[in-house]
């Protein structure tokens, strides 16, 4: 925790010196992530808990509302679910999906962050967070995105589509060696698959 406090001070000082600089989005994102992790520890969260049957039905209703483009209704329903089941990583991720569809990027990032903290062994949550960082910040959060996608692939190495996405992200950052390794890994796993022509 002492090192975390030190990291927070350094990040806050960097933000004070250059609040609109090229690294400001990444700094704010890292501060948000630390805040989410601290909140999880303070609440004594020892990990995710499965949803009760009644909450599962609410999650299903929200999914139907989202499918019918009733995004605000889905958001309200999912906010009620996470209020009643704050240790459900699945509920936080579903809320994040809806928030992202509504253009609430920062709030979606925080909700994915809760899912990751609650269930760090679930590759899907790392992947969704990484894709949000890669796609919604215009390259300003690509290092964090690369880290998140890497964690997802460490948990599910045979995820070919994500391997291709990571390769593209590394290529955009100028990490040609990393991109080459990602593409080669994709070809090793699925040499005749639909992504073979891309890589």
N, C-alpha and C positions, 0 to 999 in steps of 0.2 A: 504494500500500500504506500510506503514511503516513496518508492520510485514512481508510483503512479501519480502521487501529489506533485512530485518534481516535474513529471512529464506534462501535467496539466498547467503548471506555472509557465513552463517553456512555451507550450502551445498558445496560452493566453497572451504571453508577451509578444509572440510572433504576430498574433492577430491585432494587438494594439499598435504595433509598429507599422503594419501594412494591412489594414482591414479589407482592402479591395484588391490585393495583389494576386498574382497568378496561383499562389498556393493557399489562398484563403478558404476556398471551398473544401479542400482536403483537410485543413486545420480544423474547420468547424465540424466536419464529419467525424474526425478522430475525437474531438471533444464530446460530441454527441454519443459516440460509441462508449467512451469511458463512463459517461453519465448513466447510460443504460446498464452497463455492467455493474456499476456501483449500486444502482437501485436494486438490481437483482440480488446482490449480496446482502444489502440491508434488509430486504424482505425475507431473507433466509431461504431463498429459493434453491432447493436442492436438485432442480431439474424439472423437466416437463411432467405434467400429469395428464392422463387420458381424459377426454371429455365425457361427462355424464350423458346419458341417452337424451335427456331433454335439451342439452346444449348442442348435441350432435344434430338434432332435428332443426335447431335454429341455424346452425351452420349450413345445413342442406337448403333451408329456405333462403338464406342469403345468397347461396350459389344460384338458385333459380331466379332470384331478383336480379342478380348481376347478368345472368344470361338473357334476361328480358330488358336489359339496359335501364333497370331501375336502380341506378348506382347509389343514390342518396339513401334509399330504403335499405339497400344491402349494407351500406356503411353504418347506418344507425343500428341495425340488427347486430352486426359484428362488434360494434363498440359495446353493446350491451353484453354480448357473449364474453368478451375479454374482461369486462368489469366483473362478471360473475365467475369466470374461469381464467384468472390472470396467469396461470401456469400452463396454459395450453399453447404450445408452440404452433400447432396447426391453426388455431383461431387467430393468433397474431399474424401468421403468414397470409391467411385468407383476408384479413383486414388490410394488410399491406398491398395485396393484389388490387383490392377495390380502390384504396387511396391512390395507387399509381394510375389506375384507369381514370381517376378524377383529376389527375395532374398534381396531386399533393405529394410531390417527390420527397421532400424532407420528412414528412410524416410517414410515408411509406418506408423510407430508409430506417427510421426509428423502429417501426413495427417489425420489419425483417430482422433488425438487430435484436429485438426481444426474442424472436423465434430462434435465432442463432445461439443466444445466451442460454435459453432454456433447453435446447436440444442440439448441442454442438456436433453430435455424431450424425446428424441428418444432412446429407449432401445437398438436398434440394434447397434448403434455406440459404446455405452459403452461395449456391449458384444464383438464386434469385437476387440476393443482395449484390453479388458481383455484377450481374447483368444490368441491374439498375445503375450502379456506379459507372459502368462502361457506357451505357446508352443515354443517360440523362444529364451528364455533366460536361459534355463536349470535350472530353479528353483530360479535364482537370483532376479527375479522381482515378485515372487509369492504373496507377500503382496499387491502390487499394482494391480495385476491381480484379487485377491480376492475382493478388493475394487471395481474395475470396474464391475466385474460380479455381485456383490451385488447391485450396483446402477442399473444395467440393470434389475435385478429381482425385485427391489423395484418399478420400473416403469412397469414391466410386470410380476406379481407374478406367473402367470400360465404357465410360460415358462419351461416346464418339463425337456427338454433336457439340458437346461442351469443349472437348479437346480442340475441335476446329475453331470454335469461337475464341478460345484462349490463344491459339496460334495467330489468329487475325489480330487480336489485341496486342500481343507481343510484337508483331510485325509493325503495327501502327506506332509503337513506342521505339522502333528502331532496334529491338532486340532480335536480330536475325537468327542468332544461334538458338535462342529459346523458342522462337517460332518454328524453326526447322525441326527441333526435337518434338514439339507438339504435333506437327504435321506427320512426322515419321511415326510417332506413336499411334496416330489415327490410322495410318496405312497398315501398321502392324496388326492392329485390332480388327480392321475391316477393310482388307485390300480391294474388295470388289463392291463395296457398299456405295450408297448414293453420294457420299462426301469425297470419294476417291478422286473424282474429276476436279473438285474444288481445290484440293491440296496438291 
